[in-house]
Every structure is written in C-alpha cells, then in structure tokens.
Amino acid sequence: MDMDPQELLLPALVVATSLGAYLIGVRRLRLPHAGLRRAVGRAIETLGLLMLFGAVNVGLGITFVLAWRGITGEFLSFYLLNDAVLGILSLLQALIFQWWWTRAD
C-alpha cells in the first residue's frame, strides 16, 4: 500500500517542528525533561476544553438560528456556524479558561 506524499506533509511538518522545539528546549533553554510530561497533559486538557467550548458555541449557534427563524420568519443559514473563526475563538476561550483555572491552584 503506497502512501500519498500529500497525506504525509502535515504530520511530517509537525514532527519536524516538535523535534526541533524539543532539541532547542533541552539544549539551549535547559528545560527539564519532567516539564514536558506536564506540558503534554496541559495540551490534552486544552484540547478537551476546546471541544467543550466548540460544542457549546455550535449548540448555542443552532439554538439562535432556530429562534431567529421562528421569531422573525427570516431564513438564517446554519452554514454561518461552519467558519474557522469559530474554532479559533473557541480555542482562545479554552486557553483563557485553562490559564485562569491553573492560576487558581
């Protein structure tokens, strides 16, 4: 089974930059190895929060679209919710919430 080079491009870029960041962190910045495990844990927490905020944002968006249609009788498309900006803003919400949460510890 042959792999298409286009399918490997993005994963290869991420692996290369992650390896580069690891080497810079360990060799140049003298970051501790133990801190990497904690950082990965935080990243996974952030992904979970991203999924939560994304689902809530889309759910509220659907509710708003249905309410708008019902109240005004005007058509409002669900496709407005299919925008990369909503994902970026959900990520921003997740990061801010996580930073706030971890500062409370």
C-alpha positions in Angstrom: 0.0 0.0 0.0 1.6 3.2 -1.2 1.3 6.4 0.9 0.4 9.6 -0.9 3.1 12.3 -0.1 0.3 14.8 0.4 -1.0 12.7 3.3 2.4 12.8 4.9 3.2 16.5 4.6 1.3 17.9 7.6 2.3 15.1 10.0 5.9 15.3 8.9 5.9 19.1 9.4 4.5 18.7 12.9 7.0 16.0 13.8 9.9 18.1 12.5 9.0 21.3 14.3 8.2 19.3 17.5 11.6 17.6 17.4 13.3 21.0 16.7 11.4 22.6 19.6 12.4 19.7 21.9 16.0 20.0 21.0 16.1 23.8 21.5 14.2 23.4 24.8 16.6 20.8 26.1 19.9 22.0 24.7 19.6 25.8 24.5 17.0 26.7 27.1 17.9 23.9 29.5 14.3 23.0 30.1 13.7 19.9 32.4 12.5 16.7 30.8 9.9 16.3 33.5 8.2 19.5 32.5 7.4 18.0 29.1 5.0 15.5 30.6 3.2 18.2 32.4 3.1 20.3 29.2 1.6 17.4 27.2 -1.0 17.0 30.0 -1.9 20.6 29.8 -2.2 20.4 26.0 -4.6 17.5 26.3 -6.6 19.5 28.9 -6.7 22.4 26.4 -8.0 20.1 23.6 -10.7 18.9 25.9 -11.7 22.4 26.8 -11.6 23.4 23.1 -14.0 20.5 22.3 -16.3 21.7 25.1 -16.3 25.3 24.1 -16.7 24.4 20.5 -19.7 22.2 21.2 -21.4 24.8 23.4 -20.7 27.5 20.8 -22.2 25.5 18.0 -25.1 24.4 20.1 -25.9 27.9 21.1 -25.5 29.0 17.5 -28.0 26.4 16.3 -30.4 27.5 19.0 -30.0 31.1 17.9 -30.6 30.3 14.2 -33.7 28.3 15.0 -35.0 31.0 17.3 -34.3 33.7 14.7 -36.2 31.7 12.1 -39.1 31.1 14.4 -39.3 34.7 15.7 -38.7 36.7 12.5 -39.7 34.2 9.9 -36.4 35.1 8.0 -34.0 32.5 6.8 -30.7 32.3 8.6 -28.3 29.7 7.4 -26.6 27.1 9.7 -23.6 27.5 7.4 -22.7 30.6 9.3 -21.6 28.3 12.1 -19.2 26.5 9.7 -16.4 29.1 10.0 -12.8 28.6 11.0 -13.1 31.8 13.1 -15.5 30.0 15.5 -12.8 27.3 16.0 -10.1 29.9 16.7 -12.3 31.8 19.1 -13.2 28.5 20.9 -9.5 27.8 21.2 -9.0 31.3 22.6 -11.8 30.7 25.1 -10.2 27.3 26.1 -6.8 28.8 26.6 -8.0 31.7 28.7 -10.2 29.4 30.8 -7.4 26.9 31.4 -4.9 29.6 32.3 -7.4 31.1 34.7 -8.1 27.7 36.2 -4.5 26.7 36.6 -3.7 30.1 38.3 -6.4 29.3 40.9 -4.4 26.3 42.1 
